[in-house]
Amino acid sequence: MFLDVASTVAGEESFDEDAAFAQLNALKGNIVKEYDRTSDFVNMFSQGEIAAGPFMEMYLNDLLAAVPETEFVTPSEGLMPC
């Protein structure tokens, strides 16, 4: 999904591997960490290492327990299709 969204951000209507990796390369200075556990995201967010990031709403209670003022926002561009 990460690469698919990168391709879309690069302006492609259908998946383009080269465009996706080029887009990620352009953004890599803004990427703190590619996390693989919800707890990693919660820790980074609660410690102020990150201010926002992709997060599944089904884990929002974990984040709210650590940072009660957290606000979940759905992008105006829409969500990744399942």
C-alpha positions as a Markdown table, in Angstrom:
| # | Residue | x | y | z |
|---|---|---|---|---|
| 1 | Met | 0.0 | 0.0 | 0.0 |
| 2 | Phe | 2.9 | 2.3 | 0.8 |
| 3 | Leu | 4.3 | 2.1 | -2.7 |
| 4 | Asp | 0.8 | 2.4 | -4.3 |
| 5 | Val | 0.2 | 5.6 | -2.5 |
| 6 | Ala | 3.6 | 6.9 | -3.4 |
| 7 | Ser | 2.8 | 6.3 | -7.1 |
| 8 | Thr | -0.5 | 8.1 | -6.7 |
| 9 | Val | 1.3 | 11.1 | -5.0 |
| 10 | Ala | 3.7 | 11.1 | -7.9 |
| 11 | Gly | 0.7 | 11.8 | -10.2 |
| 12 | Glu | 0.2 | 8.3 | -11.7 |
| 13 | Glu | -3.3 | 7.1 | -12.4 |
| 14 | Ser | -2.3 | 3.4 | -12.1 |
| 15 | Phe | 0.6 | 1.9 | -10.2 |
| 16 | Asp | 4.1 | 2.8 | -11.6 |
| 17 | Glu | 7.0 | 1.3 | -9.7 |
| 18 | Asp | 9.6 | 3.7 | -10.9 |
| 19 | Ala | 7.4 | 6.7 | -10.0 |
| 20 | Ala | 6.7 | 5.3 | -6.6 |
| 21 | Phe | 10.4 | 4.7 | -5.7 |
| 22 | Ala | 11.3 | 8.2 | -7.1 |
| 23 | Gln | 8.6 | 9.7 | -4.9 |
| 24 | Leu | 9.9 | 7.9 | -1.8 |
| 25 | Asn | 13.4 | 9.0 | -2.6 |
| 26 | Ala | 12.2 | 12.6 | -2.8 |
| 27 | Leu | 10.4 | 12.2 | 0.6 |
| 28 | Lys | 13.0 | 10.2 | 2.5 |
| 29 | Gly | 14.4 | 13.2 | 4.4 |
| 30 | Asn | 10.9 | 13.5 | 6.0 |
| 31 | Ile | 10.6 | 9.8 | 7.0 |
| 32 | Val | 11.6 | 9.2 | 10.6 |
| 33 | Lys | 11.0 | 5.5 | 10.7 |
| 34 | Glu | 9.0 | 2.8 | 8.9 |
| 35 | Tyr | 7.3 | 1.2 | 11.9 |
| 36 | Asp | 6.1 | -2.4 | 12.0 |
| 37 | Arg | 4.4 | -2.3 | 15.4 |
| 38 | Thr | 1.6 | 0.0 | 16.7 |
| 39 | Ser | 3.6 | 0.5 | 19.9 |
| 40 | Asp | 6.5 | 2.0 | 17.9 |
| 41 | Phe | 4.1 | 4.7 | 16.5 |
| 42 | Val | 2.5 | 5.3 | 19.9 |
| 43 | Asn | 6.0 | 5.7 | 21.5 |
| 44 | Met | 7.3 | 8.1 | 18.8 |
| 45 | Phe | 4.1 | 10.2 | 18.9 |
| 46 | Ser | 3.9 | 10.4 | 22.7 |
| 47 | Gln | 7.6 | 11.3 | 23.0 |
| 48 | Gly | 7.2 | 14.1 | 20.4 |
| 49 | Glu | 9.4 | 12.4 | 17.8 |
| 50 | Ile | 6.6 | 12.7 | 15.3 |
| 51 | Ala | 3.6 | 14.9 | 15.0 |
| 52 | Ala | 1.6 | 12.9 | 12.5 |
| 53 | Gly | 1.7 | 9.7 | 10.5 |
| 54 | Pro | -0.3 | 6.9 | 8.8 |
| 55 | Phe | -2.2 | 5.0 | 11.5 |
| 56 | Met | -5.1 | 2.6 | 11.4 |
| 57 | Glu | -8.2 | 3.9 | 13.3 |
| 58 | Met | -8.7 | 0.4 | 14.8 |
| 59 | Tyr | -5.6 | 1.1 | 17.0 |
| 60 | Leu | -6.7 | 4.6 | 18.0 |
| 61 | Asn | -7.5 | 3.6 | 21.6 |
| 62 | Asp | -3.9 | 2.7 | 22.2 |
| 63 | Leu | -2.8 | 6.1 | 21.0 |
| 64 | Leu | -5.5 | 7.9 | 23.0 |
| 65 | Ala | -4.4 | 6.1 | 26.2 |
| 66 | Ala | -0.9 | 7.5 | 25.7 |
| 67 | Val | -1.8 | 10.9 | 24.3 |
| 68 | Pro | -5.4 | 11.8 | 25.2 |
| 69 | Glu | -5.5 | 15.0 | 23.1 |
| 70 | Thr | -4.8 | 12.9 | 19.9 |
| 71 | Glu | -7.1 | 13.7 | 17.0 |
| 72 | Phe | -7.7 | 11.2 | 14.2 |
| 73 | Val | -8.1 | 12.9 | 10.8 |
| 74 | Thr | -9.2 | 11.2 | 7.6 |
| 75 | Pro | -7.4 | 12.8 | 4.6 |
| 76 | Ser | -9.6 | 14.9 | 2.3 |
| 77 | Glu | -8.0 | 12.9 | -0.5 |
| 78 | Gly | -9.6 | 9.8 | 0.8 |
| 79 | Leu | -8.4 | 6.5 | 2.2 |
| 80 | Met | -6.5 | 3.6 | 0.7 |
| 81 | Pro | -9.0 | 1.1 | -0.8 |
| 82 | Cys | -9.1 | -2.2 | 0.9 |
